[in-house]
Amino acid sequence: MRSPILDYLDAIVEQTGHVDSGATADYIPELAAADPNRVAVALCTVNGTVYASGDADQEFSIQSMSKPFAYALAIEDHGLEYVLDRVGVEPSGEAFNELSLDPETGRPRNPMINAGAIATHALIRSEEAPAVERLLGLFSDLAQRPIGIDESLAASELATGDRNLGLAYLLHASGRLARDPSAAVEGYIRQCSATVTVRDLALMASTLANGGVQPNTGVRLFSRETTRHLLSVMASCGMYDAAGDWFTSVGIPAKSGVAGGIMGVLPGQVGVAVFSPRLDAHGNSARGVVMMEKLSKDLGLHLMETGRPARSSLRGTRKETVEGEPTTVYVLQGDMVLSSIESLVHELVENPPSTELVVFDMSRVDEVLPVARTTSAAMATKLIDAGHRIILIDPEETVPEFQDSRGRAVERWTSERLEQGLLKEPAGPIG
């Protein structure tokens, strides 16, 4: 069976096909020549499972989405206080490439605008290996594959990098640059020229969602303190002069790049990424913003959305005989949100039930969010189409009148039906 999460991502791509506003980044020749019709979306849970749709294997340059990781590496190298003394954390309210420093301290206002990113790159230790090599190694550890540089793009950006060079000399004059201006700009541009896919970005973002631990390898790449600080800066500064609109409408820490990518993080749940090269007036992907707004609304990703996320809604499974039939029983628990329902979907897709009768025991479930109900309905459709009969054990009527995505009623047993003893152990041993 195909996961309904993939079906949903396909729908996101299709439903945003009308968004054709904006234009590719025309100030960098290589980016100006990008195919404006490319589009992709991906999400990765804190369990490390990646779902992607569209041009998900299309490589593009990471650009400013490299800034959060470079900032985190600088903090890991020197400690937070040292870095804060050199780069601020206040929203600038300005475009990403503005020639601005704090008038009192001379610091760049934050590490997500170019001035702050150049200063941050210069802080990365390079005694044992060049800063760019260390960053490529970090990107590779995050994405679980070798990440390299698009050399033609790097050359194109260097040839048109006078504004960034001006920022570097301004930083140097204020005593806020730890390296030669030309070397700092070249390193920063090469950092931004690393090539990734939306699959890579979603997995990289999921490491931040997972408190700094790469979810598949289990390797801690950033401390919890660094990750918390980084996500806070992304939330307030990551989308430049559109940060306020972004946080009210999408509501997750995020970072965009002028190649058309946007990467977002819902702490404790998922990393998400979108790609579409046409940019809006703020330098963010026009279609990508719409895709992220839909993801946030449909999946309940907004940080201000109340709830008690659980890592997994699947407590366990067991085999049993119900009404004389061999039965597979899935025992669920807690609040059913995106991250928790995904673990159940993943189990059903990877290990489909071997019996015709399938029971979902919801006696331990407290609340079912809309995204979980929609995903469950889609999964129920796939099970019914595959020849399964479904029963919900729902003593508290948590999901009354449950239907699959085609409107077919799913049999539900409440307290009255359970008193007949038709299920031997509705909350029994877990296998």
C-alpha positions in Angstrom: 0.0 0.0 0.0 1.0 3.6 -0.6 1.0 5.9 2.4 -1.8 8.5 2.4 0.8 11.0 3.5 2.3 10.7 0.0 -1.1 11.1 -1.5 -1.6 14.3 0.6 1.8 15.7 -0.6 0.8 15.0 -4.2 -2.4 17.0 -3.5 -0.3 19.9 -2.1 1.7 20.1 -5.4 -1.5 19.9 -7.5 -3.5 22.4 -5.5 -0.8 25.1 -5.7 -0.2 24.7 -9.5 -2.0 28.0 -10.1 0.7 30.0 -8.2 2.9 31.4 -10.9 3.8 34.8 -9.5 7.3 36.1 -8.9 10.5 35.4 -10.8 13.8 33.6 -10.5 16.7 35.4 -8.8 17.9 37.5 -11.8 21.0 39.0 -10.0 22.8 35.7 -10.2 23.0 34.3 -13.8 23.0 30.6 -12.8 19.8 31.1 -10.6 18.1 33.3 -13.3 18.4 30.3 -15.7 16.6 27.9 -13.4 13.5 26.1 -14.6 10.7 28.1 -12.9 8.2 25.3 -13.1 10.1 22.9 -10.8 8.3 22.1 -7.6 8.7 19.7 -4.7 7.6 19.2 -1.1 8.9 16.8 1.6 8.5 16.2 5.3 10.5 14.0 7.7 9.3 12.9 11.1 11.6 12.8 14.2 11.6 9.0 13.5 13.6 9.7 10.3 10.9 8.7 7.8 10.9 11.0 4.7 7.9 11.6 2.5 8.3 13.6 -0.7 6.4 14.6 -3.8 7.1 16.4 -7.1 10.6 17.0 -8.2 11.9 15.6 -5.0 15.3 14.5 -6.4 16.0 17.7 -8.2 19.1 19.3 -6.8 19.3 23.1 -6.2 21.6 25.3 -4.1 21.0 25.5 -0.4 21.7 29.3 -0.4 20.6 31.0 2.8 19.2 27.8 4.3 22.8 27.1 5.1 22.8 30.0 7.6 21.1 28.2 10.5 23.6 25.3 10.3 26.6 27.6 10.0 25.4 29.6 13.0 24.9 26.4 15.0 28.4 25.2 14.1 29.9 28.6 15.2 28.1 28.3 18.6 29.3 24.7 19.0 32.8 25.9 18.3 32.9 28.9 20.6 29.9 28.9 22.9 26.8 31.1 22.7 28.1 34.1 24.6 31.2 34.5 22.4 29.0 34.4 19.2 26.4 36.7 20.7 29.1 39.3 21.3 29.8 39.4 17.6 26.4 38.7 16.0 23.0 39.9 17.3 19.6 38.1 17.4 17.2 41.0 16.7 14.9 41.0 13.7 16.2 43.5 11.2 12.9 44.3 9.5 15.0 44.7 6.3 15.8 42.7 3.2 18.4 39.9 3.4 21.2 41.9 1.7 20.8 45.3 3.4 23.9 47.2 4.3 23.1 47.6 7.9 24.8 47.1 11.3 23.6 48.0 14.8 24.5 51.7 15.2 25.5 51.2 18.8 27.5 48.0 18.8 28.5 47.7 15.1 27.2 44.1 15.2 25.2 42.5 12.4 21.6 42.5 13.6 21.2 38.7 13.3 22.8 35.7 11.6 20.0 35.2 9.0 20.7 38.3 7.0 23.8 38.3 4.8 25.9 40.6 7.0 25.4 38.3 10.0 25.9 35.2 7.9 29.3 36.5 6.6 30.4 37.3 10.1 29.1 33.9 11.3 31.0 32.0 8.6 34.2 33.8 9.6 33.7 32.5 13.2 33.8 28.8 12.2 37.0 27.2 13.3 39.4 26.4 10.4 42.6 25.2 12.1 42.2 21.6 11.2 40.0 22.0 8.1 38.7 24.9 6.1 35.3 26.2 7.3 33.7 25.2 4.0 34.9 21.6 4.3 33.6 21.4 7.8 30.2 22.7 6.7 30.0 20.2 3.8 30.8 17.5 6.3 28.0 18.7 8.6 25.5 18.9 5.7 26.5 15.4 4.7 26.0 14.1 8.3 22.6 15.8 8.4 21.4 14.5 5.0 23.1 11.1 5.3 24.7 11.4 1.9 27.7 13.3 0.4 26.8 17.0 -0.2 29.0 18.9 -2.7 29.3 22.4 -4.2 27.9 23.6 -7.6 31.2 25.1 -8.8 29.6 26.9 -11.7 27.1 28.6 -9.4 29.8 29.5 -6.9 31.8 31.2 -9.7 28.7 33.0 -10.9 27.9 34.3 -7.4 31.5 35.3 -6.9 31.5 37.3 -10.1 28.4 39.2 -9.0 29.2 39.4 -5.2 30.1 43.1 -4.9 27.3 43.8 -2.4 28.4 40.9 -0.1 32.0 42.1 -0.4 30.8 45.6 0.6 29.1 44.1 3.7 32.3 42.3 4.6 34.4 45.4 4.4 31.8 47.3 6.5 32.1 44.5 9.1 35.9 44.6 8.9 35.9 48.4 9.5 33.7 48.0 12.5 35.9 45.3 14.0 33.3 42.6 13.7 34.9 40.3 11.1 37.3 37.6 12.2 38.8 37.0 8.8 40.0 38.8 5.7 36.9 40.2 3.9 37.6 38.6 0.5 38.2 35.2 2.1 35.1 35.5 4.3 32.9 36.3 1.3 34.4 33.5 -0.9 33.8 31.0 1.9 30.3 32.2 2.5 29.4 32.0 -1.2 30.8 28.5 -1.4 28.8 27.5 1.7 25.6 28.8 -0.1 26.5 26.9 -3.3 26.1 23.4 -1.7 23.5 21.4 -3.6 20.6 19.7 -1.9 17.1 18.2 -2.6 13.9 18.7 -0.6 14.5 15.2 0.8 17.8 16.4 2.2 16.3 19.6 3.6 13.4 17.8 5.3 15.9 15.3 6.9 18.2 18.2 7.9 15.3 20.0 9.5 14.1 16.9 11.3 17.5 16.9 13.2 16.5 20.3 14.6 13.0 19.0 15.3 14.7 16.1 17.2 16.7 18.4 19.5 19.9 18.2 17.5 20.1 14.4 17.1 20.1 13.0 13.5 17.0 10.8 13.7 18.3 7.9 11.6 21.9 7.7 12.8 21.3 8.7 16.4 24.3 11.0 16.3 24.0 14.3 18.3 25.1 17.0 15.9 24.1 20.0 18.1 23.4 20.4 21.8 19.9 20.9 23.0 20.8 24.4 24.1 22.2 25.3 20.7 19.2 23.8 18.9 16.7 25.7 21.1 18.5 29.0 20.5 18.8 28.4 16.8 15.1 27.7 16.4 14.3 30.8 18.3 16.4 32.9 16.0 14.8 31.2 12.9 11.4 31.9 14.3 12.0 35.6 14.6 14.5 36.3 11.8 14.5 33.4 9.3 12.1 34.9 6.8 13.7 38.4 6.7 11.2 41.3 6.4 8.3 38.9 6.1 9.0 37.2 9.4 5.9 38.6 11.1 3.5 37.6 8.4 5.2 34.2 8.2 4.9 33.4 11.9 1.3 34.4 12.2 0.3 32.5 9.0 2.6 29.4 9.1 3.9 29.6 12.7 7.0 27.5 12.6 10.8 28.4 12.6 11.9 28.5 9.0 14.6 29.6 6.6 14.3 30.4 2.9 16.9 30.5 0.1 16.9 32.5 -3.1 17.2 29.3 -5.2 13.5 28.7 -4.2 13.8 26.5 -1.2 12.1 26.9 2.2 12.9 24.7 5.2 10.8 24.6 8.4 10.9 22.9 11.7 8.1 21.9 14.1 10.0 21.0 17.3 9.4 17.5 18.5 7.4 16.5 15.4 8.7 17.1 11.8 11.0 18.9 9.5 9.4 20.2 6.2 10.8 21.5 3.0 9.4 23.0 -0.2 11.0 24.1 -3.5 9.8 26.4 -6.3 12.2 28.8 -7.9 10.0 31.9 -8.5 10.6 34.4 -5.7 8.3 37.0 -4.2 9.2 40.6 -3.3 10.8 39.4 0.0 13.1 36.9 -1.7 11.1 33.9 -0.6 9.6 31.2 -2.9 6.1 32.5 -3.9 4.6 29.0 -4.4 6.7 27.6 -1.6 5.1 30.1 0.9 1.6 29.0 -0.3 2.6 25.3 0.1 3.9 25.9 3.6 0.7 27.8 4.6 -1.4 24.8 3.4 0.8 22.3 5.2 0.6 24.3 8.4 -3.2 24.7 8.2 -4.0 21.1 7.1 -1.5 19.4 9.5 -1.8 21.6 12.5 1.8 22.6 12.4 1.5 26.1 13.9 3.5 26.4 17.1 0.6 28.2 18.8 -1.7 25.3 18.1 -2.5 23.7 21.4 -2.1 20.0 22.1 0.1 17.4 23.6 2.2 15.8 20.9 3.2 12.1 21.3 6.1 10.4 19.5 3.9 7.4 18.6 0.2 6.7 18.7 0.9 2.9 18.2 1.4 1.3 21.6 1.6 -2.2 20.2 -0.1 -5.0 18.2 -1.4 -8.5 19.0 -3.2 -11.3 17.3 -6.6 -12.4 18.7 -9.8 -14.1 17.7 -12.8 -11.8 17.4 -16.3 -13.1 16.4 -14.6 -16.4 15.6 -12.2 -14.7 13.1 -8.4 -14.3 13.3 -7.8 -10.7 14.0 -4.9 -8.2 14.1 -5.4 -5.7 16.9 -3.5 -2.3 16.9 -3.5 -0.7 20.3 -3.4 3.2 20.1 -2.6 5.8 22.8 -2.3 9.4 23.6 -3.1 12.4 21.4 -3.2 11.6 17.7 -1.4 14.4 15.9 0.7 14.3 12.7 3.9 12.9 14.2 2.1 10.2 16.3 -0.3 9.0 13.5 2.6 8.8 11.1 4.1 5.9 13.1 0.9 4.0 12.7 0.6 4.6 9.0 4.3 3.6 8.6 3.6 0.3 10.4 0.5 -0.4 8.2 2.4 0.3 5.0 5.6 -1.6 5.8 3.8 -4.5 7.6 0.3 -4.8 6.3 -2.1 -6.8 8.5 -2.2 -10.5 7.7 -5.8 -11.0 8.8 -9.0 -9.9 7.0 -10.4 -8.5 10.2 -8.4 -5.5 11.6 -9.2 -3.9 15.0 -8.0 -0.5 16.2 -8.3 -0.3 20.0 -8.7 3.4 20.9 -9.5 2.9 24.5 -6.2 4.8 25.5 -6.7 7.7 23.0 -7.4 11.1 24.5 -7.8 13.4 21.4 -7.8 13.1 17.6 -6.7 16.2 15.8 -8.2 16.9 12.3 -5.0 15.9 10.5 -5.0 12.5 12.3 -8.7 12.0 11.4 -8.1 12.8 7.7 -5.0 10.6 7.5 -6.8 7.8 9.3 -9.7 8.0 6.9 -7.4 7.8 3.9 -5.6 4.8 5.5 -9.0 3.1 6.2 -9.8 3.5 2.5 -6.7 1.7 1.5 -7.3 -1.1 4.0 -10.9 -1.6 2.9 -9.9 -1.5 -0.8 -7.3 -4.2 0.0 -10.1 -6.5 1.4 -9.9 -5.8 5.1 -12.8 -5.3 7.5 -12.2 -2.6 10.1 -13.5 -2.2 13.6 -12.8 0.7 16.0 -12.8 0.0 19.7 -13.9 3.4 20.9 -15.5 3.2 24.5 -15.5 7.0 24.9 -16.7 7.7 21.4 -13.6 9.7 20.7 -14.3 9.6 16.9 -18.0 9.2 16.5 -19.4 8.2 13.1 -16.0 7.5 11.7 -15.9 7.1 7.9 -13.2 6.4 5.4 -12.2 9.0 2.8 -14.9 7.8 0.4 -17.7 8.2 3.0 -18.0 4.5 3.8 -18.9 3.9 7.5 -16.3 2.1 9.6 -17.8 -0.2 12.3 -17.4 1.3 15.8 -17.7 -0.6 19.1 -18.6 1.6 22.1 -18.9 0.7 25.8 -22.3 -0.9 25.2 -21.0 -3.3 22.5 -17.9 -4.1 24.5 -20.0 -5.2 27.5 -21.1 -8.1 25.3 -17.6 -9.5 25.6 -16.9 -9.6 21.9 -13.3 -8.4 22.3 -11.4 -10.5 24.8 -9.0 -7.9 26.1 -9.7 -4.4 24.8 -6.7 -3.0 26.7 -4.8 -6.2 27.2 -1.2 -7.4 26.7 0.9 -5.7 24.1 3.0 -7.7 21.7 
